Amino acid sequence: MNTTRRFSFKALFIPFALTIALVGCSNQPSNNSTAAPSPSAAATNAAASTEAPASPEAATAYPITIKHALGETVIESKPERVVTIQWANHDVALALGVVPVGFSAANFGVQDGSGLLPWTAEKLKELGATEPNVFQDTDGLDFEAISDANPDVILASYSGITQEDYDTLSQIAPVVAYPTAPWTTTWREQVLLNSEGMGMKAEGEQLIKDTEDMINEKLSKYPQIKGKKVAWVNFSADDLSQLHIYTPVDSRVSFLYELGMEYPESITKQITDPTSYSLNLSAENVESLYDADLIVGYGNDELLKAIQADSLLGKIPAVERGSVAFIDSDTPLVAAGTPNPLSIAYTIDEYLALIGGAIDKLNE
């Protein structure tokens, strides 16, 4: 562990704030590196990382250099204190048996005000962490709280941090950022980057394999899903004139691809920025959705009825026949649309049943 970085963030922040504005990206509801669990020493409290001893074959050579969209991060020695920020990175650490010394609260899909999604709470309990250090940073990164957690590494592989955020965080500890663009990191890339940032690459690779095996076993019960054309579309009952579509680089959509579905060319040909996770279209371009066998999105039955009654959107074949898998707000599943190993394991049965049921309406 590098002991030369112990300093007061206030001492850093005052001069640094004179040159840049610290504007933190909030968590977003609605990538290539590794590391794995080595619960070496039992944590004395929830603020200490919990790891399991690494096997000899999983030994990691230091320093580790991780390249990403915001620069190049060098980790000189095995991190003992792990902090994660923004969305789902803490779940990767927990899946690998590591309790972060601090992590961002989930800002949607949480029903009890704890900032913890159910799979996170379940894993924390399993690992014996009763008082996790949760950052309430939905209005911007809490740099002071992050610094106070005294991290050896900051994991942000799935995030929307800016270059300024990254530069500030790097004054606290090495930062593992996203590989190409904000909010586009797939669940595999999250595991690879975050596990490597923790010096647990071999364990991360095993976690990916175990998760893939579980997905394939569950998916075998839903053969009707394979080969169907899908679009993830967000509608607003307040303004049905606009369509917000997640693109194939978004982790929600890449997971649908993994389940055997694909995007219609009528949508993909309209994407002008291959790094953007979203596409906005006018309802006048609704014909772009005509080839979709299924529409996935955030909503409920009331929204579906409003769309079906709309003069333009109601003509979408998938909408007309009800082949819509709407994920209701304020439920755990709404957060699982952005997948990671813990959320996939917790929600995949419900998710596949929802998608499979919507596809079955093709034959009704």
N, C-alpha and C positions, 0 to 999 in steps of 0.2 A: 504493500500500500504506500502510495506517495504521501509523505507527511509534510511536504513543503507547502501544501496548498491551504493550510489551516489559517484562516484570517477572518476578520469581521467583514461581512458583506456591506455594512454601512460605510466602512472605510473605502471599499471599492466603489460603491454606488454613487456617492456624492460627486467625485470628480467625473465619473463616467457619465452621469446624467447630464453633465454640462454639454456633452457632445452629441448624445443621441436621445431620442424620446423612447422611453421604455413602454412600448405598446405590446402587451402580450396577446397572443391568439387565444381565444376561448376554445374549450373543448368542442368538437364537432360531432353531433350525432348524425343531425338533419334538419431499407428494404433489402439489402442483400448481405448478410453477415450472420454469425452464430455464437451460442453459449449454452450451458446446461446445468442442472442442479447438482450442487455439491454441498448439501446441508452439512458442512463440516462441523461447526460448533453450534450447539443449541443457543438460540438467541436468549439473552437474559430478559428481554422485553420485546414488545411489538415493534420497537424502533430500531431493532438490530436485524440485519439480514440473517435469514436462516438457510443454511445450505447443507447438502449431504456430501460426504467425502467423494472426491472425483476418483475414478478408477485410473490406474497407471496409463492405460491406453488413451484416456481422455485428457492426459496432461497437455497443458497449453504453454506454448513458447511465447515469451514476452520479449520486447514490446509487441503489442498488436496494433496494426494500422487499419483503420476502417475508413473507406472513402464513401462520401455521400454527397447529396446535392448542395450542401452548404459548406463543404470543405473536406478536410481530412483530420480524423481524430486518432491520436496516439494514446494507447493505454499502456502504461509502463509496467504495471504489476496487477495481480489478481485483486479486483475490487472487493472490498469487504462491506461497504455501505452503498447500497443501490437506491437511487431516487428515480422515479418515473414521472413523466408529465403528460398531460392531455389524455388522449383516448386509448385505453386498452393495453398500454405497454406494461402496466402493473400486472395484468392478467397473465402475460407471457412469463414474467418473472415468477409469479406464484405457481404457474403450471410446472415450472422447473424447480420448485421447492424453495424459492427465495422470497422472503418477505421484505419488500422495500422499506427503507427507513422513512420514506415519505412518498406519497403519490396523489395525483389529482382525483378529485371527486368526479363520479359519473354525473352528468347533468341532465340526463333524460332516461326514462325507463325505471327510475328508482321510485319506490312507492312508500318508503318509510323515513325519508329525510336523512338517511345515513350517508349518502354519497356512495353507497356500495350496491352494486348489482348482485342478484342472488348467488350467482356462481362465484363472484369475488368473496362474498361473505362466507360462503360454504368452504372455500379453499382456505381462507384465513383461519377459520375455526379448526379445520383439519390440521393446519400447521401450528396451532396453539397461539395464534396472535389475537389477543383480545382487545387491544387498544391501538389500532393502526393510526399512523400519522397521516391524516387525509387533508390535502390542500383544498381549500374552498376558493378556487381560482377561475370560476367560470366567466368572470368579467375581465380576465387578464392574468397572466402568470404572476404568481406571488414569489418574486425573486428573493425576498427576505426569508420567507418560510423555507424555500428550497435551500438557501444558504445555511439556515439554522439547522437543517437536517444533516449537514456536514457530509455530503456524499463523496464517494470516490469516483462515481460515474453517474451520468444523467441519461436515461433512456428516453428517446423521443422519436423512435422510428416511424410510428404512426402519429402524425401531428401536423399542425399547420404553422409551426414557428417560423418567424421571419429571420432574415440574416441578422438583424439587430438583436432579436431575442437570442439567437445562437451565439453571437459574439459576447453578449452579457453573461449567458449561462456558462460559457467556456471559461470565464474568469473564476467560476466557482469550482467546476470539475469538467473533465472530458465529456463531451456530448455526442451521443449517437443519434444523428438526424435521419430523415427519410432519404431514400436512394435517388429519387428523380424529381418528384413534385409533391406539394402538400396534399395530404389526405388521399393518396393513391397507393399506399403500401399494402400489398396483399398479406393475408395472414401468415403465409410461409415466409415472406420477407421480414415480417415483424419478428417471427421466431428466430430467423437466421441472424438478423442484425442485433436484436436485443440479447440473444444468447452469446453471441460473439463478444458483445460489449461487457458481458459478465465473466468472460473467460470460460464459457461452457458450450463451446461449439458442438462437440460430440453429443452432448445431452440434448441440445436443440434439434439436431438432425434426427435423433431417436424420437423426440416429441412429434416432429412432423410425420414420421412414418407411422407412429401409433395413431395419430389423428386421421391420417389418410385411410388407414385400415378400418377405423371406426366409421368414417363417412361412407366408404364403399359397402360395408356390411349393412348399414341402414338404408342406403340408396337402392340396394338390391330388391327391396320390397316395393319400390315405386318405378317399375319399368316404363310407365307411361310418360315419365319426365324426359327421358333421353330424346334429344333431337328437336325438342320443341323450341319455337322462337319466342323470346321473352323480351319485355322492355320494362325497366324500372322507371315509373313515372310518378311524380308527385303533383297532385292536383290541389287546388285551394278552392273551397266552396265560396270564398269571398271574391275570387276573381278567376272564373273559368276560361278567361280569354288567353291565359298563359299556361304553358306546360314546362315543368322542370324535370329534365331527364338525366339520370346518372349514366355516365358513359362506361364503356368496357374497362377503363383503367381504374374505375372506382372499385374498392374492395368488395362492396356489396354485389356488384355486377360480376366481378371476376369469380366470386363464389358461386353464382348462378351458372356460370360457364363450367365450373368444376362439377356441378351437379348434372351436367350433360346438356345444358341448354345453350342457345346462341342468340345473338342480336340480329334483327332483320337488317338487311343492307339498306333499306329505305331510311333507317336511322343513322347507321354508321357513316353513310356517305355524306351526311350533313355536318359531321364533326370536323371542324377546321383546326382545332388545337388538340393534337394527340396527347398532350400532357394534362388537359383539363378533365376533372372528374365529373363535370356537369355540362349540360347543354340546355339552353332555353329556346323554346319554340312557341310561336303563336298558335292558338287553336285553329287558325286558318290553315295551318300545315298539318292538320290532324290526320291526313291520309298517310303520313309517315308511320302511323301506328296500325294501319289496316292489316299489315302482314304479321302482326304479333299474335301468336296463339294464346298468350298469357300476358297479363300486366300485373306487376308487383309494385307495391307502393305503400306509403303510410296513409291510413285512413280507416273508415268504418262503414257500416251499412248505410248510414245517413248520407255520407259523401258519395257512395256508389249510386244511390238513388238520384242524387242531384246531378251526377254526371250522366246517368242514363236518360234523364229528362232534358238534358241540354241538346239544342238543335244540331250542334256540331259534334261534340264529344260522344253523344248518344249513338252516333253512327259507326263508331269504332266496333268492329265485329266482336272483339273480346269483351268489351264493355256491354254490348247488347245482349250477349248470351250469359254474362256474369262470370266469365273466365278471368276474374280479378282476385288476386291474393292480397288483400289489404291487411296491413299490420296495424293494429290499434295502438294509439298512444298510451303512455303511462303503463306499459306492460313490459316485462323482461324481454319479450320477443322483439320489441321495437328497437332495443339496443343491440340485439343479436344479429340484426341485419348487417352490421359491421362486424365480421367474424374474427374470433381468435380461438385458440384451442379450448379454453374453458367455456366460452359462450357457445361454441359449436356443440360440445358434449352435452351441455345443459338443455339446449333448445332444439336440437336437430329433429327429434321425433315430431314435435309440434310444427316445426317449419316445413318439413317434408309433407306432413298431412295437409297443411294449408295449401301448399303448391299443388300437390297431387290432386286434391279435391277440386281446385279451380280448373286444372287441365281436364279432369273427367267430364266437365261440362261441354267439352268439344263434341262428345259423343251422345249427349242427351237429346 
